[in-house]
Amino acid sequence: MAHLKDHPNQGCRYRLTRRGQRGKIVSGWLVAIAAGPAIRSGYRARRRRRGPSRPGGEMLRARQKLGKYLIERRLAEGPFANVYQALDTIEGVRVALKVPHAHLLTAEMLQDFREEVRLTARLDHVNILPVKDATMIDSQLVIAFPLGKETLAERMQRRMSLRTFVQLAEQMLEAVAYAHQNRVIHCDIKPENFILFDGNRVRLADFGIAKVARRTVEGSGWGTLGYVAPEQAMGKPSFRSDVFSLGLILYRMLTGVLPEWPYRWPPPGYAKLRRKAHPDLVALVRRAMEFHAHRRFRDAEQMRNAFGRIKPRLLRRHAERRRKANRAAAPRDWQTVRWQQFQRQYGRLLETRFRCSRCRGPVSEPMHACPWCGAPRAVHRHPTRFPANCPRCGRGMKLDWTYCPWCYGPGFEVPVNRHYSDKRYQARCSNPACPRHLLMPFMRYCPWCHRKIRRRWRVPGCRDSCPSCGWGVVKTFWDYCPWCGKGPLGR
């Protein structure tokens, strides 16, 4: 069990000592990540003493105006700034507003912000989140960014296929590699700083601004606890530090587990990593997560190139596994394949939600025979979406129908005095004396006047008809007419 002791004159840095070895530095460097609870509790205490994040008291509220922006809701709250979703009332688009705490904005800090915003503006890449606008509004610095759908941290809460992982990881590496090509070290690589847009487009955020946060918020440390590299915790960040953080994120994306200090290999979740990932991908993640910086990739560009070389093997293995899974789950008989094809093409149109009691083929409520085996269905023995059932045929009825439209027999007493509308009414009764005239597809009798329907119903999207009754059939799939039970149907 490790204890943490304050290191003199080192600010928020800590050294790791073992029980019984008081005062002795075990690892030779100071571990900020292991001091997570101490840092957080210390910061919360200082936060309570300092008071609200905005002078005068309160954060921005919903429907509050800030220049041309209309605040809609708060997205995130941090020790450095608050992030809001807002509407640009001039352009008519929604943006993410980052509003730093006013007590941090000294003249020196404002100059730092200007330099960092200019740095971000220089990083013009499709996978880097651009600064849309940066301005002073009522003596308050406001930075506007394009509004994404969610962060990578939120996306990681749901299941992720290997193909999606490859798509996201490739864009993450492209973003950090471009920054490294421009001699920029991010120093705060974490899932919350990768923003996802439509089409799984990934953009890396918080370039440089995190640096200002480290210098102004006491106790925030170098980077984010949980993703900081060992040498970065010592105050010596490099390109390899960003590589280490990327390795931790990739490992968590694949296993759902975030490795912890002291980062011994294999970390928790390694068995799941081996089952899910190609051995080449396992080797890439392990090299990125090496404790000693000189054993990692030189920078994200080298890591991206290595990932590009193994990407075809990853996708090929993923496709092979899917084919094997599909073959294992594939139906063995042609009839099941035929039913599946029919359901994809006509299932929603005909509402074939039920199964024939003899052959298990898909049938719908109005059918009086199974179109696959010809078994009679004089009585419907399945649930119905209608509010009532006919006591003779078991099919559904609406409360304002006087007669059952599916079978012939005496009428019923209507329990209500109102008329109900229904989007399924698609035709009209030909009887001039009919009180309502409304008909649903494949009704045999009018539910209002009890007249037999002379109309020849058709199957949507198919011109085939039964030679006996003239109603529409699907000869491509059916062997029998489901309306009159005659068959087999010629193809």
C-alpha positions as CSV (number, residue, x, y, z in Angstrom):
1,M,0.0,0.0,0.0
2,A,1.5,3.3,-1.0
3,H,1.5,6.6,1.0
4,L,1.8,10.1,-0.5
5,K,3.9,12.8,1.2
6,D,4.2,16.4,0.1
7,H,7.5,17.1,-1.6
8,P,8.9,20.4,-0.3
9,N,8.9,23.2,-2.8
10,Q,7.3,21.2,-5.5
11,G,3.8,22.6,-5.6
12,C,1.3,19.9,-6.5
13,R,3.8,17.2,-7.1
14,Y,4.1,14.2,-4.8
15,R,6.5,11.3,-4.2
16,L,5.5,7.7,-3.7
17,T,6.8,5.9,-0.6
18,R,6.0,2.4,0.6
19,R,4.8,1.6,4.1
20,G,7.8,1.1,6.3
21,Q,10.1,3.1,4.0
22,R,9.2,6.6,5.2
23,G,10.9,9.4,3.3
24,K,12.6,7.1,0.8
25,I,11.8,7.7,-2.9
26,V,10.9,4.3,-4.4
27,S,10.6,5.0,-8.1
28,G,12.9,7.9,-8.4
29,W,10.3,10.3,-9.7
30,L,7.2,12.1,-8.4
31,V,3.8,10.6,-9.3
32,A,1.0,13.1,-9.7
33,I,-1.5,10.5,-10.9
34,A,-1.2,8.4,-7.7
35,A,-2.1,11.5,-5.7
36,G,-5.5,11.9,-7.3
37,P,-7.7,11.8,-4.1
38,A,-5.3,14.1,-2.3
39,I,-5.2,16.7,-5.1
40,R,-8.9,16.6,-5.6
41,S,-9.8,16.9,-1.9
42,G,-7.2,19.7,-1.5
43,Y,-8.6,21.5,-4.5
44,R,-12.2,21.2,-3.2
45,A,-11.2,22.7,0.1
46,R,-9.5,25.6,-1.6
47,R,-12.5,26.0,-3.9
48,R,-14.8,26.3,-0.9
49,R,-12.6,29.0,0.7
50,R,-12.3,30.9,-2.6
51,G,-16.1,31.0,-3.2
52,P,-18.1,31.0,-6.5
53,S,-16.3,30.7,-9.9
54,R,-17.7,34.0,-11.1
55,P,-17.5,37.2,-9.1
56,G,-20.8,38.4,-7.9
57,G,-22.0,35.0,-7.5
58,E,-23.7,32.9,-10.1
59,M,-22.9,31.2,-13.4
60,L,-24.6,32.0,-16.6
61,R,-28.2,30.9,-16.7
62,A,-30.4,29.5,-19.4
63,R,-31.8,32.2,-21.8
64,Q,-29.2,34.7,-20.6
65,K,-27.7,36.9,-23.3
66,L,-23.9,37.2,-23.6
67,G,-23.3,39.5,-26.5
68,K,-24.7,37.8,-29.6
69,Y,-25.0,34.4,-27.8
70,L,-28.1,33.1,-26.1
71,I,-27.1,30.7,-23.3
72,E,-29.2,27.4,-23.5
73,R,-27.6,25.1,-21.0
74,R,-24.4,24.3,-19.2
75,L,-22.4,21.5,-20.7
76,A,-19.5,21.2,-18.3
77,E,-18.0,22.9,-15.2
78,G,-14.3,22.9,-14.3
79,P,-11.8,24.7,-12.1
80,F,-10.6,26.7,-15.1
81,A,-13.8,27.5,-17.1
82,N,-17.4,26.6,-17.7
83,V,-18.7,25.4,-21.0
84,Y,-22.1,26.2,-22.2
85,Q,-24.3,25.4,-25.2
86,A,-25.4,28.6,-26.8
87,L,-27.2,29.9,-29.9
88,D,-25.4,32.4,-32.1
89,T,-28.4,34.7,-32.7
90,I,-26.7,36.3,-35.8
91,E,-25.5,33.1,-37.7
92,G,-28.4,31.0,-36.3
93,V,-26.1,28.1,-35.3
94,R,-25.4,26.4,-32.0
95,V,-21.9,26.6,-30.5
96,A,-20.0,25.6,-27.5
97,L,-18.9,28.6,-25.4
98,K,-15.9,28.3,-23.1
99,V,-16.0,31.1,-20.5
100,P,-12.9,31.2,-18.2
101,H,-13.4,32.2,-14.6
102,A,-13.1,35.9,-14.3
103,H,-10.8,35.9,-11.3
104,L,-8.1,34.2,-13.5
105,L,-8.0,36.9,-16.2
106,T,-5.2,39.1,-15.2
107,A,-3.4,41.1,-17.9
108,E,-0.7,38.5,-18.1
109,M,-3.1,35.7,-18.4
110,L,-5.0,37.5,-21.2
111,Q,-1.8,37.8,-23.2
112,D,-1.3,34.1,-22.7
113,F,-4.8,33.4,-23.9
114,R,-4.2,35.5,-27.0
115,E,-1.1,33.4,-27.8
116,E,-2.9,30.1,-27.2
117,V,-5.9,31.0,-29.4
118,R,-3.5,32.0,-32.2
119,L,-1.7,28.7,-31.8
120,T,-5.0,26.8,-32.1
121,A,-6.0,28.9,-35.1
122,R,-2.7,27.9,-36.8
123,L,-3.5,24.2,-36.4
124,D,-5.7,23.9,-39.4
125,H,-6.7,20.2,-39.6
126,V,-9.9,18.3,-40.2
127,N,-9.5,16.4,-36.9
128,I,-8.6,19.4,-34.7
129,L,-11.4,21.5,-33.2
130,P,-11.1,25.1,-34.5
131,V,-11.7,28.2,-32.6
132,K,-14.8,29.7,-34.1
133,D,-14.6,33.0,-32.3
134,A,-12.6,34.5,-29.4
135,T,-13.6,37.9,-28.0
136,M,-14.1,40.0,-24.9
137,I,-17.8,40.6,-24.0
138,D,-18.5,42.8,-20.9
139,S,-14.8,42.4,-19.8
140,Q,-15.3,38.6,-20.0
141,L,-13.3,36.4,-22.3
142,V,-15.6,34.2,-24.4
143,I,-14.2,31.5,-26.7
144,A,-16.7,29.8,-29.2
145,F,-16.2,26.4,-30.7
146,P,-18.3,24.3,-33.1
147,L,-20.8,22.2,-31.1
148,G,-20.3,18.4,-31.3
149,K,-22.7,15.6,-30.5
150,E,-20.7,14.0,-27.6
151,T,-17.3,13.4,-26.3
152,L,-15.3,10.3,-26.7
153,A,-15.8,9.6,-23.0
154,E,-19.5,9.5,-23.5
155,R,-19.2,7.3,-26.6
156,M,-17.1,4.9,-24.6
157,Q,-20.0,4.2,-22.3
158,R,-21.6,2.2,-25.2
159,R,-20.5,-0.9,-27.0
160,M,-18.0,-0.3,-29.8
161,S,-17.2,-2.6,-32.7
162,L,-13.6,-3.1,-33.8
163,R,-14.4,-1.3,-37.1
164,T,-15.7,1.8,-35.2
165,F,-12.6,1.6,-33.0
166,V,-10.3,1.7,-36.0
167,Q,-12.2,4.6,-37.5
168,L,-12.0,6.7,-34.3
169,A,-8.4,5.7,-33.4
170,E,-7.1,6.6,-36.8
171,Q,-8.6,10.1,-36.6
172,M,-7.3,10.6,-33.0
173,L,-3.7,9.7,-34.2
174,E,-4.1,12.0,-37.2
175,A,-5.0,14.9,-35.0
176,V,-2.1,14.4,-32.5
177,A,0.4,13.6,-35.2
178,Y,-0.5,16.9,-37.0
179,A,0.1,18.8,-33.7
180,H,3.5,17.1,-33.2
181,Q,4.5,17.9,-36.8
182,N,3.9,21.6,-35.8
183,R,6.0,21.1,-32.7
184,V,3.0,21.4,-30.4
185,I,2.7,19.1,-27.3
186,H,-1.0,18.8,-26.2
187,C,-0.2,17.7,-22.6
188,D,-3.8,17.0,-21.8
189,I,-4.8,14.0,-24.0
190,K,-8.0,12.5,-22.5
191,P,-11.3,11.2,-23.8
192,E,-13.1,14.4,-22.8
193,N,-11.0,16.4,-25.2
194,F,-12.0,14.3,-28.2
195,I,-15.3,15.7,-29.6
196,L,-17.4,13.5,-31.9
197,F,-19.5,15.0,-34.7
198,D,-21.8,13.5,-37.3
199,G,-20.4,10.6,-39.2
200,N,-18.1,9.6,-36.4
201,R,-15.8,12.6,-37.2
202,V,-13.4,13.1,-34.3
203,R,-11.9,16.5,-33.4
204,L,-9.3,17.2,-30.7
205,A,-10.0,20.1,-28.4
206,D,-8.2,22.2,-25.7
207,F,-5.0,23.0,-27.5
208,G,-2.8,25.3,-25.4
209,I,-5.7,26.5,-23.2
210,A,-5.0,23.6,-20.9
211,K,-1.5,25.0,-20.5
212,V,-3.0,28.2,-19.1
213,A,-5.2,26.2,-16.8
214,R,-2.1,24.4,-15.4
215,R,-0.4,27.7,-14.6
216,T,-3.4,29.4,-13.0
217,V,-5.3,26.7,-11.1
218,E,-3.5,25.6,-8.0
219,G,-3.3,21.8,-7.6
220,S,-4.4,20.9,-11.1
221,G,-1.1,19.2,-11.9
222,W,0.4,18.5,-15.3
223,G,-2.4,17.0,-17.4
224,T,-5.4,15.1,-16.2
225,L,-5.1,12.5,-13.4
226,G,-5.4,9.0,-14.9
227,Y,-3.9,9.9,-18.3
228,V,-0.7,11.7,-17.4
229,A,2.6,10.2,-18.4
230,P,5.2,9.6,-15.7
231,E,7.8,12.1,-17.0
232,Q,5.0,14.6,-17.5
233,A,4.1,14.4,-13.8
234,M,7.7,15.3,-13.1
235,G,7.3,18.5,-15.2
236,K,9.1,17.2,-18.2
237,P,6.5,16.7,-21.0
238,S,7.5,15.6,-24.4
239,F,5.9,14.2,-27.6
240,R,6.2,10.7,-26.0
241,S,4.0,11.9,-23.1
242,D,1.1,12.4,-25.6
243,V,1.9,9.0,-27.0
244,F,1.5,7.5,-23.5
245,S,-1.9,9.2,-23.0
246,L,-3.0,7.9,-26.4
247,G,-2.0,4.4,-25.5
248,L,-4.1,4.5,-22.3
249,I,-7.1,5.8,-24.2
250,L,-6.8,3.0,-26.9
251,Y,-6.5,0.4,-24.2
252,R,-9.6,1.7,-22.4
253,M,-11.5,1.8,-25.7
254,L,-10.7,-1.9,-26.4
255,T,-11.2,-3.3,-22.9
256,G,-13.3,-0.8,-20.9
257,V,-10.5,-0.7,-18.3
258,L,-8.2,2.3,-17.6
259,P,-4.7,1.0,-16.5
260,E,-3.4,2.5,-13.3
261,W,0.0,3.2,-11.6
262,P,2.5,1.6,-11.7
263,Y,1.4,0.5,-15.3
264,R,2.9,-3.0,-15.1
265,W,2.2,-5.2,-18.1
266,P,-0.2,-7.0,-18.4
267,P,-2.7,-4.5,-16.9
268,P,-6.2,-5.5,-15.8
269,G,-8.4,-6.4,-18.8
270,Y,-5.6,-7.9,-20.8
271,A,-7.4,-11.2,-21.4
272,K,-10.3,-9.2,-23.1
273,L,-7.7,-7.3,-25.1
274,R,-6.2,-10.5,-26.5
275,R,-9.6,-11.9,-27.4
276,K,-10.8,-8.8,-29.2
277,A,-7.6,-7.3,-30.8
278,H,-5.1,-8.5,-33.4
279,P,-1.7,-9.3,-31.9
280,D,-0.2,-6.5,-33.9
281,L,-2.6,-4.0,-32.3
282,V,-1.8,-5.4,-28.8
283,A,1.9,-4.8,-29.5
284,L,1.2,-1.3,-30.7
285,V,-0.8,-0.4,-27.5
286,R,1.8,-2.0,-25.3
287,R,4.6,0.0,-26.9
288,A,2.6,3.3,-26.5
289,M,2.0,2.5,-22.8
290,E,5.7,1.7,-21.9
291,F,6.6,3.2,-18.6
292,H,10.0,4.3,-19.8
293,A,9.6,7.1,-22.4
294,H,12.5,6.0,-24.6
295,R,10.8,2.7,-25.3
296,R,7.7,4.3,-26.7
297,F,7.0,5.7,-30.2
298,R,9.0,8.8,-30.8
299,D,5.9,10.9,-31.4
300,A,2.3,10.5,-32.6
301,E,3.4,10.6,-36.2
302,Q,5.5,7.5,-35.8
303,M,2.6,5.8,-33.9
304,R,0.1,6.8,-36.7
305,N,2.3,5.3,-39.4
306,A,2.6,2.1,-37.4
307,F,-1.2,2.0,-37.0
308,G,-1.6,2.6,-40.7
309,R,0.6,-0.4,-41.5
310,I,-1.5,-2.8,-39.3
311,K,-4.9,-1.3,-40.2
312,P,-5.5,-3.7,-43.2
313,R,-4.8,-6.7,-41.0
314,L,-7.2,-5.5,-38.3
315,L,-10.0,-5.0,-40.7
316,R,-9.3,-8.3,-42.5
317,R,-9.4,-10.2,-39.2
318,H,-12.6,-8.3,-38.2
319,A,-14.3,-9.3,-41.5
320,E,-13.2,-12.9,-41.1
321,R,-14.7,-13.1,-37.6
322,R,-17.9,-11.6,-38.8
323,R,-18.2,-14.1,-41.6
324,K,-17.6,-16.9,-39.2
325,A,-20.2,-15.6,-36.8
326,N,-22.7,-15.2,-39.6
327,R,-22.1,-18.7,-40.9
328,A,-22.5,-20.1,-37.4
329,A,-25.8,-18.2,-36.9
330,A,-27.0,-18.6,-40.4
331,P,-30.2,-20.7,-40.9
332,R,-29.5,-24.1,-42.4
333,D,-32.8,-24.5,-44.4
334,W,-33.8,-22.5,-47.5
335,Q,-37.3,-21.9,-46.1
336,T,-36.0,-19.8,-43.2
337,V,-33.9,-17.8,-45.6
338,R,-37.0,-17.3,-47.8
339,W,-39.0,-16.1,-44.8
340,Q,-36.3,-13.6,-43.8
341,Q,-36.1,-12.2,-47.3
342,F,-39.9,-11.8,-47.4
343,Q,-39.9,-10.1,-44.0
344,R,-37.3,-7.6,-45.1
345,Q,-39.3,-6.7,-48.3
346,Y,-43.0,-7.0,-47.2
347,G,-43.1,-7.6,-43.4
348,R,-43.8,-3.9,-42.5
349,L,-46.3,-3.4,-45.4
350,L,-48.4,-6.5,-44.5
351,E,-47.7,-6.4,-40.8
352,T,-46.7,-10.1,-40.7
353,R,-45.9,-10.1,-37.0
354,F,-47.2,-13.6,-36.2
355,R,-46.2,-17.2,-37.0
356,C,-48.2,-20.0,-38.5
357,S,-49.0,-22.7,-35.9
358,R,-48.1,-25.5,-38.5
359,C,-45.0,-24.3,-40.5
360,R,-43.9,-21.3,-38.4
361,G,-44.0,-19.0,-41.4
362,P,-44.9,-15.3,-41.0
363,V,-48.6,-14.4,-41.2
364,S,-50.7,-11.3,-40.6
365,E,-54.0,-10.9,-38.7
366,P,-56.3,-10.5,-41.8
367,M,-55.0,-13.7,-43.4
368,H,-57.5,-16.6,-43.5
369,A,-54.9,-19.1,-44.6
370,C,-51.1,-19.5,-44.3
371,P,-49.5,-18.4,-47.5
372,W,-46.6,-20.9,-47.0
373,C,-48.3,-24.2,-46.1
374,G,-52.0,-23.4,-46.8
375,A,-53.1,-24.2,-43.3
376,P,-56.6,-22.5,-42.6
377,R,-56.7,-19.6,-40.1
378,A,-60.4,-19.2,-39.5
379,V,-59.6,-18.2,-36.0
380,H,-56.8,-15.8,-35.1
381,R,-55.2,-17.0,-31.9
382,H,-52.6,-14.2,-31.4
383,P,-52.7,-10.8,-29.6
384,T,-54.2,-7.9,-31.6
385,R,-53.5,-4.2,-31.5
386,F,-57.2,-3.4,-31.7
387,P,-59.0,-2.5,-28.5
388,A,-61.5,-5.4,-28.8
389,N,-61.7,-8.9,-30.3
390,C,-64.4,-10.6,-32.4
391,P,-65.8,-13.6,-30.4
392,R,-66.1,-15.6,-33.6
393,C,-62.8,-15.2,-35.4
394,G,-60.6,-13.7,-32.7
395,R,-59.5,-10.8,-34.9
396,G,-59.4,-7.3,-33.7
397,M,-62.2,-4.7,-33.8
398,K,-62.5,-1.0,-33.1
399,L,-65.0,0.1,-30.5
400,D,-67.1,2.0,-33.0
401,W,-67.5,-0.9,-35.5
402,T,-71.0,-2.5,-35.7
403,Y,-69.9,-5.6,-37.6
404,C,-66.7,-7.7,-37.7
405,P,-65.0,-6.9,-41.1
406,W,-63.1,-10.2,-41.1
407,C,-65.9,-12.8,-40.7
408,Y,-69.6,-12.9,-41.5
409,G,-72.1,-12.9,-38.7
410,P,-74.5,-10.9,-36.6
411,G,-73.5,-7.4,-35.5
412,F,-72.6,-6.1,-32.1
413,E,-73.8,-3.4,-29.8
414,V,-71.5,-0.4,-30.1
415,P,-70.4,0.6,-26.5
416,V,-69.5,4.2,-27.5
417,N,-71.2,7.1,-29.3
418,R,-68.1,8.6,-30.8
419,H,-66.3,7.9,-34.0
420,Y,-62.6,7.0,-33.9
421,S,-60.1,7.9,-36.6
422,D,-57.4,5.6,-37.8
423,K,-54.5,6.1,-40.2
424,R,-55.1,2.5,-41.5
425,Y,-58.3,3.6,-43.3
426,Q,-57.3,3.6,-46.9
427,A,-60.5,2.9,-49.0
428,R,-64.2,3.6,-49.0
429,C,-67.3,1.4,-49.1
430,S,-69.3,1.5,-52.3
431,N,-72.7,1.4,-50.5
432,P,-74.3,4.8,-50.8
433,A,-76.2,4.2,-47.6
434,C,-73.2,3.3,-45.6
435,P,-72.9,5.7,-42.6
436,R,-69.0,5.9,-42.5
437,H,-67.6,4.4,-45.8
438,L,-64.2,3.8,-44.2
439,L,-62.3,0.6,-45.0
440,M,-58.9,-0.9,-44.0
441,P,-56.9,-3.1,-46.4
442,F,-58.0,-6.7,-46.8
443,M,-61.4,-6.3,-45.0
444,R,-64.0,-8.8,-46.2
445,Y,-67.1,-6.9,-45.0
446,C,-67.8,-3.3,-44.3
447,P,-67.8,-2.7,-40.5
448,W,-70.6,-0.1,-40.8
449,C,-73.1,-1.6,-43.2
450,H,-72.1,-5.2,-43.4
451,R,-71.9,-5.2,-47.2
452,K,-69.4,-7.7,-48.7
453,I,-66.4,-5.8,-50.2
454,R,-66.2,-6.1,-53.9
455,R,-62.9,-4.4,-54.1
456,R,-59.9,-6.6,-55.0
457,W,-57.2,-5.7,-52.5
458,R,-53.6,-5.6,-53.7
459,V,-50.3,-6.2,-52.0
460,P,-48.3,-2.9,-52.1
461,G,-45.4,-3.1,-54.5
462,C,-46.6,-6.3,-56.2
463,R,-48.9,-6.8,-59.2
464,D,-49.5,-10.5,-58.7
465,S,-53.1,-11.7,-58.0
466,C,-54.8,-14.9,-57.0
467,P,-56.5,-16.6,-60.0
468,S,-59.4,-17.7,-57.8
469,C,-60.3,-14.7,-55.7
470,G,-58.4,-11.9,-57.6
471,W,-56.9,-10.5,-54.4
472,G,-53.2,-9.6,-54.4
473,V,-50.6,-12.2,-53.7
474,V,-46.8,-12.4,-53.7
475,K,-46.0,-15.3,-56.1
476,T,-42.3,-14.8,-55.6
477,F,-42.6,-16.1,-52.0
478,W,-46.1,-17.5,-51.4
479,D,-47.3,-21.0,-52.3
480,Y,-51.0,-20.4,-51.3
481,C,-53.4,-17.5,-51.4
482,P,-53.7,-16.2,-47.8
483,W,-57.2,-14.7,-48.5
484,C,-59.0,-17.7,-50.0
485,G,-56.6,-20.6,-49.2
486,K,-56.4,-21.8,-52.8
487,G,-53.1,-23.0,-54.2
488,P,-50.4,-23.8,-55.0
489,L,-49.8,-20.6,-56.8
490,G,-48.0,-20.7,-60.1
491,R,-44.8,-18.8,-60.4
